[in-house]
Amino acid sequence: MNTVTVTFDDPTYSVDQDYTFINGERFSGTLKILDSNATLEVETQYKDGMINGYDREYYNNGQMKQEAIIYIDSVGKTTSYKEWSEQGSLIYHEKTHFTDIYEYTKEIIVDNRP
């Protein structure tokens, strides 16, 4: 799988509605976005320009802040969403399965939000 690392202001990186582009092409692979201090801020997997896999955001200390996992297949779309504290404790976790735009099931597994 192709991995590309950019900053938010990198001219080779662009987003148009639901699609992400590198060098004007819909991106497939893992995209890592660094902040101005070269610290990993976001890491996302794409297929044909759309998120398909994980979408992770990090705190400045390197600890994962949140993770959304999105898989789209012939049956529908399945998502898992997690949030962590800056110290690394899991504070929220939910899973959702969409069979179409109006029908879905949602399961909240952990909810320790303040």
C-alpha positions as CSV (number, residue, x, y, z in Angstrom):
1,M,0.0,0.0,0.0
2,N,1.2,3.5,-0.9
3,T,2.1,5.8,2.0
4,V,2.4,9.6,1.4
5,T,3.4,12.2,4.1
6,V,2.4,15.9,3.7
7,T,1.6,19.0,5.7
8,F,-1.9,20.7,5.5
9,D,-0.4,23.4,3.3
10,D,1.4,21.1,0.9
11,P,0.4,22.1,-2.6
12,T,0.3,18.4,-3.8
13,Y,-2.5,17.7,-1.2
14,S,-6.2,18.8,-1.8
15,V,-9.7,17.9,-0.7
16,D,-12.8,18.5,-2.8
17,Q,-16.1,17.5,-1.1
18,D,-15.7,13.8,-0.1
19,Y,-12.5,13.1,-2.1
20,T,-8.9,13.5,-1.2
21,F,-6.3,14.1,-4.0
22,I,-2.5,13.9,-4.2
23,N,-1.1,15.6,-7.3
24,G,-4.6,16.0,-8.7
25,E,-5.4,12.2,-8.6
26,R,-7.8,10.5,-6.2
27,F,-5.6,9.1,-3.6
28,S,-5.4,5.4,-2.6
29,G,-3.1,4.4,0.3
30,T,-2.2,5.8,3.7
31,L,-1.9,9.6,4.0
32,K,0.1,11.0,7.0
33,I,-0.4,14.7,7.7
34,L,2.2,16.5,9.8
35,D,1.8,19.8,11.7
36,S,4.2,22.7,11.3
37,N,6.6,21.0,13.8
38,A,6.7,17.8,11.8
39,T,4.6,16.0,14.4
40,L,2.1,13.4,13.1
41,E,-1.4,15.0,13.4
42,V,-3.6,12.8,11.2
43,E,-3.2,9.4,9.5
44,T,-5.9,8.1,7.2
45,Q,-6.4,5.2,4.7
46,Y,-8.0,6.0,1.4
47,K,-9.4,4.0,-1.6
48,D,-10.1,6.0,-4.8
49,G,-10.0,9.3,-2.8
50,M,-12.5,8.2,-0.1
51,I,-11.7,7.1,3.5
52,N,-11.8,3.4,3.6
53,G,-10.0,2.0,6.6
54,Y,-8.8,4.0,9.6
55,D,-8.8,7.8,10.2
56,R,-6.7,8.7,13.2
57,E,-6.0,12.0,14.9
58,Y,-3.2,12.5,17.5
59,Y,-2.5,14.7,20.4
60,N,0.8,16.7,20.3
61,N,2.3,14.2,22.8
62,G,1.9,11.5,20.1
63,Q,-1.0,9.7,22.0
64,M,-3.9,8.8,19.7
65,K,-6.8,11.2,20.3
66,Q,-9.5,9.6,18.1
67,E,-9.9,6.8,15.6
68,A,-12.7,6.2,13.1
69,I,-12.6,3.0,11.1
70,I,-14.8,3.0,8.1
71,Y,-15.4,0.1,5.7
72,I,-17.7,0.2,2.7
73,D,-18.8,-3.0,1.1
74,S,-21.7,-4.4,-0.9
75,V,-23.8,-4.9,2.3
76,G,-23.3,-1.3,3.5
77,K,-21.0,0.8,5.6
78,T,-19.6,-0.1,9.0
79,T,-17.9,2.4,11.3
80,S,-16.2,2.1,14.6
81,Y,-15.3,5.3,16.5
82,K,-13.1,5.7,19.6
83,E,-11.8,8.6,21.7
84,W,-8.9,8.6,24.2
85,S,-7.8,11.0,26.9
86,E,-4.4,12.7,26.5
87,Q,-3.1,10.2,29.0
88,G,-4.2,7.3,26.9
89,S,-7.4,6.1,28.6
90,L,-10.3,5.0,26.3
91,I,-13.2,7.4,27.0
92,Y,-15.7,6.5,24.2
93,H,-16.3,3.7,21.7
94,E,-19.2,3.1,19.4
95,K,-19.9,0.9,16.4
96,T,-22.5,1.6,13.7
97,H,-23.6,-0.4,10.7
98,F,-25.5,1.4,7.9
99,T,-27.5,-0.8,5.5
100,D,-28.7,2.4,3.7
101,I,-28.9,6.1,4.4
102,Y,-32.0,5.7,6.7
103,E,-31.4,2.3,8.3
104,Y,-28.6,1.7,10.8
105,T,-27.8,0.0,14.1
106,K,-25.6,1.7,16.7
107,E,-24.0,0.2,19.7
108,I,-22.2,2.3,22.3
109,I,-19.6,0.1,24.0
110,V,-17.8,2.6,26.3
111,D,-19.0,6.1,27.3
112,N,-16.8,7.7,30.0
113,R,-16.9,11.2,28.5
114,P,-16.8,14.0,31.1
